[in-house]
Structure formats: C-alpha cells, structure tokens
Amino acid sequence: MKVTIVGSGFAGVKAALELSKDPHMDIHVITDKPDFQYYPSLYSSATGHSHLESWVPLGEIFADRSNIQVTIDSIVGIDAKKKEAIGLSETRYHYDTLLIAVGTVTTYFGIPGLDQYSYGIKSADQIRQLKERIYRDLAEHKQLDKNYVVIGGGPTGVELASALGTYLLRLARYHGIRSRHVNIRLIEAAPRLLPRSHPKISQRVQRRLENLGVQIEVGCVVEKETAQSVIAGGRPIASHTVIWTSGVMNNPLFSAHPEVFKLAKNGRVVVDEHLMAADHIYVLGDNAATPYCGLAQTALHDAKFVAKNLIRKRKRQPLQTYAAVLPASSIPVGPGWAAFEWKFIRLYGWPGAVLRRVADFIGYTDILPIGQAIRPWHAGTIYERDYFAPSVSQSPERHRKKSS
Ligand SMILES: Cc1cc2nc3c(=O)[nH]c(=O)nc-3n(C[C@H](O)[C@H](O)[C@H](O)COP(=O)(O)OP(=O)(O)OC[C@H]3O[C@@H](n4cnc5c(N)ncnc54)[C@H](O)[C@@H]3O)c2cc1C
C-alpha cells in the first residue's frame, strides 16, 4: 500500500514511523525542510541552549527504515480529481492515500508594523534574526537594548520571557559589557496569562515571572510597532527588540482549496471520525479541527491513530473511531521550576520541572530510539556559544528586520 505524507513535524514523522513497521507499506514523505523541529524547546535554543535539542535530521530519524522515502519540496496545491499533490518545484506527486500535516503559520492579525519589525522564535531563521539584532547591539553600541518586549502570554511567551533575562546577562558578561538594567516585558491581550490553563496556574506563573523580574501587562492590546517602539494599551514602549509569540493560523494550503477542504470556524480542517477530510485525504495534527489540536501530543496521537487504521485497512480489518485525549501540559518558568497541569492535578516548582524533563524525553523517544533520544534531550542542559549568532563583524545589510 502506498502512502504519501506531507510534512515532517510531529504528526508527519510519527505517522511515517508507525506505518513503516508494516513491511507492506511504501511511504513517501514530502516536506519543505530536511529536519524535524522540536518546537517545545525552541525558546531554550533561542536563549543560549544547544540547537541540537530543537532540530533532528530526518536522515537520522528514518535511518533504518527502508520503506520510507523523503523528498524535499513544498506542497503548494492539491488536485484531488487527479490525486496529485503539487510541489513548488512544479513536480506533481501522484498519491493513493494522502496524509497532510503541514502545521500552522504565524499571523500578525493585521497589526501594523509587526510583520516588518517584530522577531519570532518559530524557526531557525527567525531565531537567527533575533540573535543578529542582539549581537548588533553588543557589537555596535556596546550595550543591550533597554526594553525587550515579548508579546503573547501563552506558553511560548511565558517560557521565553522567563529565560531571556538570564541569557542576556550571560551574553553581556561574555562580551565584557557592563549591562545596564534590562527590562523584560510580557504583554498579553487577554485578562490573564496562559488563558487556556486553569486560573490558578496563571496566578502562580505570573508570581513566578514577577519574582524573576519580568514586568507583566495583561489586558493590554498591541496596536502598532514602529522602528523605535511598540504601542500597547495606548502607550509607546521604546524598544527595537519586540518578539511576537502570539498568533498562529492554519496553513493557507487548505483555504486555497475550498473545493477539497471544509474549514471549521477556527480555520482548522473539518475531519470525520477517521480524520479523513476528503476522499483518500487525511488531515492530522495542528491542521485538523479536533478538540485538543495545537499541541504536540495531539499531533502524535493523531499520527498513531491514522497509521494504525491504515494498517488495519490494508489487512481488511474493521477501522477504529477517533477519540480525542486530553494532553498534560508542563510550562517551564525559569530554571528548575515548571507549572504542570493534567485534569485536576496541578504541580508547581521542581516537581513540575522534573515532569517536564520526563515529558521531553518521552517526546524524543516518540521519534528516535531510546539510545539516540538521549542526545537531543541531554543537549537541553548545555549552553552553547552561540550557534545562531552572527560573527560580530557581519554586515548589517544581512538584517531583514528593522535596522535602527
Ligand atoms: C514555539 C512553539 C512552542 C511549542 N511548545 C509546545 C509544547 O511545549 N507542548 C506542546 O504540546 N506543543 C507545543 N507547541 C505546539 C506543537 O509544536 C504543535 O502542536 C505540533 O508541532 C504540531 O505538529 P504538526 O505535525 O501538526 O505540525 P508541525 O510540527 O508544525 O509540522 C509541520 C511540518 O510540515 C512542514 N511543512 C509546512 N508547510 C509545508 C508545505 N507546504 N509542504 C511541505 N511541508 C510543509 C514543516 O516544515 C514541518 O515539517 C509549540 C509550538 C510552537 C510554535
């Protein structure tokens, strides 16, 4: 049986690995990047920890799987009548069964200036741009920016804001620069941080962040960003290092094909009880309108479910029905501290941090054999100097973002 998978994130990689256990499966993964990106640790790689915890080459993951073939291409169209996925390279990939898991894209909700001036931490390129900004301040002005503004009080914003202060102080020391006081502000439009978590988690996390010196502004709407400042809650905040962690929307691949995909109110793809969106097409992970979409564990769950059903289909066994599973969440807030939540269980401090480390290890073993999973997991404890940083003499012309 031939299965074509688009995307090599949590859902795409896991589906390929599960399907490959059946030697009768012939799997073709088409993806726009040669590696798997472990999103949960991006904030950590962006603040000085090893990049090895966030990027794992696909060659390493699929090394011993002879029935998986990988093609690097970006899928830009679907011709459901001809059963073809169309690549940016203009190659048309015929499919028998298609699994799509292309993840989300960043949106700025039309707020003026954000796309031009703000930084992100969703990819290696974005992290490199942020580091270039910070290193330029150090090299050219011999000082750090006065205000670092993190927009978005969801898990990524909280994790980043909690790690940024320590990272900046270490960098300044390393470059022999006497650091002036650096303000780190975390801005959230909702009335509390972590709006998807229990209010008690929000309270404890806010207190912890304040203890770490982070200034928090909730119920504060960002209106505009310029080269010198960001305007939030009607006030300008002088800063040229604004990091946008808010706002994701479904991949535009789906809205471009209304003849194939039906979208739910939240923009995700409507799927049936087998995660099918159209004839021969399954949609998984962040793309599918399931109750807990938007989380890595849901993407893994979807992948295991679809792979198992496809193997059952090949064996002509009855198919199973999808059941959503509530994932646990563990949000690190500074060293040795995390807030853990699952159903009615809430833990804070080092027990939460231990559970987060365990969850990360399990996350890596989902895509790598245990022996190999130790490497990226252990990399999370290593500071590196500094994989994404430009050399100090690098030309400022390379900076795509604002050059104030
Ligand atoms: C910064 C950050 C931190 C996060 N932290 C957590 C966390 O701590 N815990 C948690 O549970 N979840 C977390 N998430 C969410 C989690 O990462 C996602 O839910 C998960 O990655 C979804 O998996 P996916 O396979 O659906 O999509 P992704 O993992 O996004 O994978 C999409 C894949 O498709 C590829 N692709 C994209 N477009 C195309 C195209 N047109 N053609 C071919 N290939 C394409 C991409 O390169 C990628 O390989 C975080 C997300 C972010 C952004």
The ligand as a Gaussian input file, in Angstrom:
#p B3LYP/6-31G(d) Opt

LIG

0 1
 C        7.385000      27.873000      19.720000
 C        6.407000      26.735000      19.946000
 C        6.432000      26.024000      21.143000
 C        5.544000      24.960000      21.364000
 N        5.588000      24.281000      22.543000
 C        4.753000      23.229000      22.741000
 C        4.792000      22.482000      23.953000
 O        5.576000      22.777000      24.856000
 N        3.966000      21.414000      24.079000
 C        3.084000      21.063000      23.082000
 O        2.353000      20.077000      23.245000
 N        3.021000      21.751000      21.934000
 C        3.831000      22.827000      21.731000
 N        3.760000      23.538000      20.572000
 C        2.789000      23.130000      19.553000
 C        3.334000      21.921000      18.778000
 O        4.654000      22.156000      18.378000
 C        2.451000      21.638000      17.578000
 O        1.155000      21.331000      18.045000
 C        2.992000      20.479000      16.749000
 O        4.232000      20.824000      16.201000
 C        2.007000      20.115000      15.638000
 O        2.541000      19.087000      14.870000
 P        2.211000      19.004000      13.314000
 O        2.905000      17.792000      12.804000
 O        0.755000      19.137000      13.100000
 O        2.861000      20.310000      12.687000
 P        4.397000      20.770000      12.708000
 O        5.133000      20.114000      13.802000
 O        4.351000      22.252000      12.630000
 O        4.963000      20.188000      11.350000
 C        4.629000      20.709000      10.092000
 C        5.611000      20.161000       9.082000
 O        5.186000      20.471000       7.770000
 C        6.259000      21.068000       7.029000
 N        5.602000      21.927000       6.054000
 C        4.951000      23.097000       6.279000
 N        4.402000      23.541000       5.134000
 C        4.708000      22.639000       4.178000
 C        4.406000      22.527000       2.791000
 N        3.669000      23.440000       2.165000
 N        4.896000      21.471000       2.105000
 C        5.652000      20.523000       2.723000
 N        5.947000      20.565000       4.038000
 C        5.475000      21.604000       4.755000
 C        7.076000      21.783000       8.101000
 O        8.392000      22.019000       7.690000
 C        7.013000      20.747000       9.220000
 O        7.939000      19.722000       8.961000
 C        4.620000      24.612000      20.346000
 C        4.601000      25.322000      19.146000
 C        5.482000      26.378000      18.950000
 C        5.435000      27.135000      17.645000

